[in-house]
Amino acid sequence: MSNEAVIVDVVRTASGRGKPGGALSGVHPADLLAGVLSELVTRNGLDPALVDDVIGGCVSQVGEQSYNVTRTALLSAGFPDTVPGATIDRQCGSSQQAATFAAQGVMAGSYDVVIACGVESMSRVPLGSSLTTAAGHDPHGLRMRDRYPDGLVNQGVAAELMNQKWKLGRGELDAFAARSHRLAAAAAERGDFDGELRPTTLPDGRVVTEDETIRPGTTLASLATLPPAFRTDALAARFPKLDWHVTAGNSSPLTDGASAALIMSAKRAAELGLNPRARFHSFAVTGSDPRLMLTGVIPATRRILERSGLSIDDLDAYEVNEAFATVPLVWLRELGADPALLNPRGGAIALGHALGSSGTRLLGTLLNHLELTGGRWGLQTMCEGGGMANATIIERL
């Protein structure tokens, strides 16, 4: 099938702590993204002039990440100025959506060669910057407030409300967080990330090659000492029945990073002598209650399984983004999935969640795991701000 959309390669930077002094904090976000774009075409021997489009994800599109950071990055990477680029925002799923749009463009015959990518520098463009650039800025408006008169909440409080609804305790959340670090540390020690990681050269000449966010020494005892991250007196009064279990330790850290995937039609890959590593099989995107906001991975997974004709038992691995430990734990309960196949190399609690980059980062981690283990089918799904979720199924070739 000439318009079959295949994945030729996926690369990423290491994950840096998204705060001043973090390993990647000295690098402009456009340069972070330019680095992975350059690596992608160089290591595949691809003339960048053949790229029909570059679609990138970024959440905080202000300051250094404004003015279509994807176009800035591809020009910074030395691509010809004839190559276009667009930056999209579907919150945490932005680059997963970029990959979906890229693959759908190939399947529709609009693209032969396309790059999906994403970037977020949370050290240089802090979380929430797009909401605070103007005094009194209101992202919702009157009609939204009329529809939800009780008000919306941030994602941390949404996770707490899910903990209450699904009766998740602090110990269960912390145990899952410790698992994430344990699995990620073991994978790093084995060299499992080597195929997807590219070195990032800092302005001072130092080179970053390892994920800064993995904490191998994380234990239940150390996690138990951390205070609730989202409890305030005002919120405690508003939600008097919440036990406040979400901490910095069982949540994904603020992260800097970039990632990119080279996507083609199977026909063009063959013409260029490139070996496809996987093909896109199915896609789904759903909306969910913006007051809970993080539950969308459940209906998104159910929808994609129905569309694909596969069952949860057919899948060999699943990446469910660990925005909070709450999300994959609730997903496991609702889908009846095998815990051993969930985020087998650890997840965002250990590997970081550079918002706009996370979708293509998960794609690369999933693909490399399927190749290493001989698995065929992989699912990735991600909850998104405002109450949405994407799901994607790939088939290893």
C-alpha positions in Angstrom: 0.0 0.0 0.0 1.9 3.1 -1.3 0.3 5.5 1.2 1.0 3.4 4.3 2.6 5.7 6.8 5.8 4.3 8.3 8.2 5.4 11.0 11.8 5.4 9.8 13.5 6.8 12.9 12.8 8.7 16.2 15.4 10.7 18.2 15.4 12.8 21.3 17.5 14.9 23.6 18.2 13.7 27.1 15.7 15.0 29.7 16.9 18.0 31.7 15.4 19.4 34.8 13.1 22.2 33.9 14.5 24.8 36.2 17.4 27.3 36.3 20.6 25.3 36.4 19.1 22.2 34.8 21.3 20.3 32.4 19.6 21.8 29.2 18.6 25.2 30.7 21.4 27.0 28.9 20.0 26.0 25.4 17.4 28.1 23.6 14.3 25.9 22.8 14.6 26.5 19.1 18.2 25.2 19.3 17.1 22.1 21.3 14.7 21.2 18.6 17.1 22.1 15.8 19.5 19.6 17.3 17.2 16.6 17.0 16.0 17.7 13.5 19.6 17.8 12.3 20.4 14.4 13.9 17.3 12.9 12.3 18.2 13.8 8.7 22.0 13.2 9.2 21.9 9.7 10.6 19.4 8.6 7.9 21.3 10.2 5.0 18.3 12.3 4.1 18.4 15.4 2.0 16.3 17.8 4.1 15.0 19.4 0.9 12.9 16.3 0.5 10.9 17.0 3.7 7.4 18.2 2.7 6.6 19.6 6.1 7.7 19.7 9.8 4.9 19.6 12.3 5.9 20.4 15.9 4.2 20.4 19.3 4.8 23.1 21.9 2.5 24.1 24.8 3.8 27.4 26.1 4.0 29.3 22.8 5.3 32.6 24.3 8.7 34.2 24.6 11.4 32.0 23.3 8.9 29.5 22.1 6.7 31.9 20.2 6.7 32.9 16.5 6.2 29.3 15.3 9.2 27.7 17.1 9.1 24.7 14.7 9.8 26.9 11.7 12.6 28.7 13.6 14.1 25.3 14.6 14.1 23.8 11.1 15.8 26.9 9.7 18.3 26.8 12.6 19.0 23.2 11.7 20.0 24.3 8.2 17.0 23.0 6.3 16.3 24.8 3.1 14.0 27.7 3.4 11.6 25.9 1.1 10.7 23.5 3.9 7.6 24.7 5.9 6.8 24.2 9.5 3.9 24.6 11.8 3.5 24.5 15.6 0.4 23.0 17.2 -0.9 22.9 20.8 -3.0 20.0 22.1 -1.4 20.5 25.5 0.6 17.5 26.7 -0.3 15.5 23.6 1.0 18.2 21.2 3.7 16.1 19.5 1.6 13.0 19.6 -1.0 14.9 17.6 1.8 16.2 15.4 2.7 12.6 14.6 -0.9 11.8 13.9 -1.3 14.7 11.5 2.0 13.8 9.8 0.9 10.1 9.3 -2.6 11.1 8.2 -1.0 13.5 5.7 1.0 10.6 4.3 -2.0 8.3 4.2 -4.0 11.0 2.4 -1.3 11.4 -0.2 -0.5 15.0 0.8 3.0 14.1 2.1 5.8 11.8 1.0 8.3 12.7 3.8 7.3 14.6 6.9 8.8 15.1 10.4 6.7 15.2 13.6 8.5 16.7 16.5 8.1 18.7 19.7 10.0 20.9 22.2 9.5 22.4 25.6 12.0 24.3 27.7 10.3 24.6 31.0 13.3 26.2 32.6 13.3 29.1 30.2 9.6 29.3 29.5 8.0 28.3 32.8 4.8 26.3 33.0 1.8 28.7 32.8 3.7 31.5 31.0 1.1 31.7 28.3 -1.5 32.5 31.0 0.4 35.2 32.8 1.9 37.3 30.0 -0.8 40.0 30.4 -2.3 41.3 33.7 -5.8 40.0 34.2 -5.6 37.6 31.3 -8.6 35.2 31.3 -8.2 32.2 29.0 -11.8 31.1 29.5 -14.3 33.9 29.0 -17.9 34.4 30.2 -19.5 31.5 28.4 -17.0 28.9 29.8 -17.6 30.2 33.3 -21.3 30.0 32.7 -21.0 26.4 31.6 -18.9 25.4 34.7 -20.1 27.7 37.4 -18.3 25.7 40.1 -15.0 26.5 38.4 -12.3 24.4 36.8 -9.1 23.2 38.6 -5.5 22.7 37.8 -4.2 19.2 36.8 -2.8 18.5 40.2 -6.2 18.9 41.8 -7.8 16.9 39.0 -5.4 14.1 39.9 -6.5 14.4 43.6 -10.1 14.2 42.5 -9.3 11.0 40.6 -7.6 9.6 43.6 -10.7 10.1 45.6 -13.0 8.7 42.9 -10.9 5.5 42.4 -9.8 5.2 46.0 -6.1 5.4 45.3 -3.9 5.9 48.4 -0.6 7.6 48.9 1.3 4.4 49.2 0.0 3.1 45.9 1.0 6.3 44.1 4.5 6.4 45.7 5.1 2.7 44.9 4.3 3.4 41.2 6.6 6.4 41.2 9.4 4.3 42.7 8.8 1.7 40.0 9.2 4.3 37.3 12.6 5.4 38.5 13.7 1.8 39.1 12.7 0.7 35.6 14.2 3.8 33.9 17.4 3.5 35.8 17.8 -0.2 34.9 17.0 0.6 31.2 19.6 3.4 31.2 22.2 1.1 32.8 21.5 -1.5 30.0 21.9 1.1 27.3 18.3 0.7 26.2 17.9 4.4 25.5 21.1 4.7 23.4 19.3 4.3 20.1 17.0 7.2 20.7 19.2 9.6 22.6 21.3 12.2 20.8 24.0 14.3 22.6 23.2 18.0 23.2 26.2 20.4 23.2 25.8 23.3 25.6 27.1 26.8 24.9 30.1 26.2 27.2 31.0 23.1 25.2 29.8 20.5 27.6 27.8 17.6 26.2 24.6 16.2 27.8 24.0 12.5 27.0 22.0 11.2 30.0 18.6 11.8 31.4 19.0 14.1 34.4 15.5 13.4 35.7 16.1 9.7 36.6 16.8 9.2 40.3 18.1 5.7 40.9 18.0 6.0 44.6 14.3 6.7 44.9 12.6 4.7 47.6 9.2 4.5 49.2 10.7 5.9 52.3 12.2 8.9 50.6 8.9 9.5 48.7 6.9 9.3 51.9 8.6 12.4 53.3 7.3 14.7 50.5 4.4 17.1 51.3 1.3 17.4 49.1 2.2 19.6 46.1 -1.2 21.2 45.3 -2.9 21.6 48.7 -3.7 25.2 49.7 -5.9 26.5 52.4 -8.4 27.8 49.8 -8.5 24.5 48.0 -8.7 22.5 51.2 -11.8 24.5 52.1 -13.3 24.0 48.6 -12.6 20.2 48.7 -12.8 19.2 52.3 -13.0 15.5 51.6 -9.7 15.2 49.7 -6.8 13.5 51.4 -4.2 15.3 49.2 -1.8 12.5 48.1 -0.2 14.1 45.0 3.4 15.1 45.6 6.4 16.2 43.5 7.6 12.6 43.9 4.6 10.9 42.3 4.2 13.5 39.6 6.3 14.1 36.5 9.0 16.8 37.0 9.3 20.0 35.1 11.5 19.1 32.1 13.4 20.5 29.2 13.7 18.4 26.0 13.0 17.9 22.3 12.3 14.9 20.1 11.5 14.2 16.5 10.2 11.3 14.3 10.9 10.8 10.6 7.7 9.6 8.9 7.2 8.6 5.2 5.1 6.7 2.8 6.3 3.1 2.5 6.9 3.7 -1.2 9.1 6.7 -0.7 11.1 4.9 2.1 11.8 2.1 -0.4 12.8 4.5 -3.1 15.3 6.2 -0.7 16.6 2.8 0.5 15.5 3.4 4.0 14.1 0.6 6.2 10.8 1.4 8.0 10.9 0.3 11.6 7.1 0.5 12.2 3.8 1.6 10.6 1.0 3.6 12.0 -2.0 1.3 12.5 -4.8 3.3 14.3 -5.5 6.7 15.8 -8.0 8.1 18.2 -8.6 11.4 20.0 -11.3 12.1 22.6 -12.6 14.9 24.8 -13.3 14.3 28.5 -14.6 16.2 31.5 -12.3 19.3 31.9 -13.0 19.2 35.6 -11.3 15.9 35.9 -9.2 16.5 32.8 -6.9 13.5 33.1 -9.4 10.7 32.5 -9.4 10.9 28.7 -6.9 8.1 28.3 -9.7 5.6 29.2 -12.2 6.5 26.4 -9.3 7.1 24.0 -8.0 3.6 24.5 -11.4 2.1 24.3 -12.1 3.9 21.0 -8.8 3.0 19.4 -9.2 -0.7 20.3 -12.6 -0.7 18.8 -11.4 1.0 15.6 -8.3 -1.2 15.3 -10.1 -4.5 15.9 -7.5 -5.4 18.5 -8.0 -6.2 22.1 -5.9 -5.0 25.1 -4.5 -8.6 25.2 -3.2 -8.3 21.7 -0.8 -5.5 22.6 2.8 -6.1 23.5 3.5 -2.9 25.3 1.7 0.3 26.3 3.0 3.8 27.1 0.5 5.7 29.2 2.1 9.1 30.0 2.9 9.5 33.7 1.8 13.1 34.2 0.8 11.8 37.6 1.0 8.3 39.0 -2.8 8.5 39.2 -3.3 8.4 35.5 -1.7 5.0 34.6 -3.0 3.4 37.8 -6.6 4.4 37.0 -6.1 3.4 33.3 -4.9 -0.1 34.5 -8.0 -0.6 36.6 -10.4 0.5 33.9 -8.8 -1.4 31.0 -7.8 -4.6 32.9 -4.4 -4.4 31.3 -1.2 -6.3 32.3 0.8 -4.1 34.7 4.1 -5.7 33.4 3.5 -4.3 29.9 2.9 -0.7 31.1 5.7 1.8 30.7 8.3 -1.1 30.8 11.2 1.4 30.7 9.7 3.7 33.3 7.7 6.8 32.4 7.5 10.5 32.7 7.9 10.4 36.5 11.5 9.3 35.9 12.1 10.3 32.3 10.5 13.7 32.5 7.6 15.4 30.8 8.8 18.2 28.5 5.3 18.9 27.5 5.4 19.6 23.8 8.1 16.9 23.3 6.5 14.1 25.2 4.4 12.6 22.4 7.2 11.8 20.1 9.5 10.9 23.0 7.0 8.2 24.0 6.8 7.1 20.4 10.5 6.5 20.3 10.7 4.7 23.6 7.8 2.5 22.6 9.3 1.6 19.2 12.7 0.8 20.7 11.2 -1.4 23.3 9.2 -3.4 20.7 12.3 -3.9 18.7 14.3 -5.1 21.7 11.7 -7.5 22.8 10.4 -8.6 19.5 6.9 -7.3 20.2 4.5 -6.4 17.4 1.8 -4.1 18.7 2.3 -1.0 20.8 -0.1 1.6 22.2 0.7 5.1 23.4 -1.9 7.4 25.1 -1.6 10.7 26.9 -4.0 12.8 29.0 -4.1 16.4 28.0 -5.0 19.7 29.7 -8.6 20.9 29.2 -9.9 17.3 29.2 -8.6 15.4 26.1 -6.5 12.4 25.2 -4.8 11.0 22.1 -4.2 7.3 21.4 -2.0 5.7 18.8 -1.3 2.1 17.9 1.9 1.2 15.9 2.9 -2.1 14.4 6.6 -3.0 14.4 7.9 -4.1 11.1 
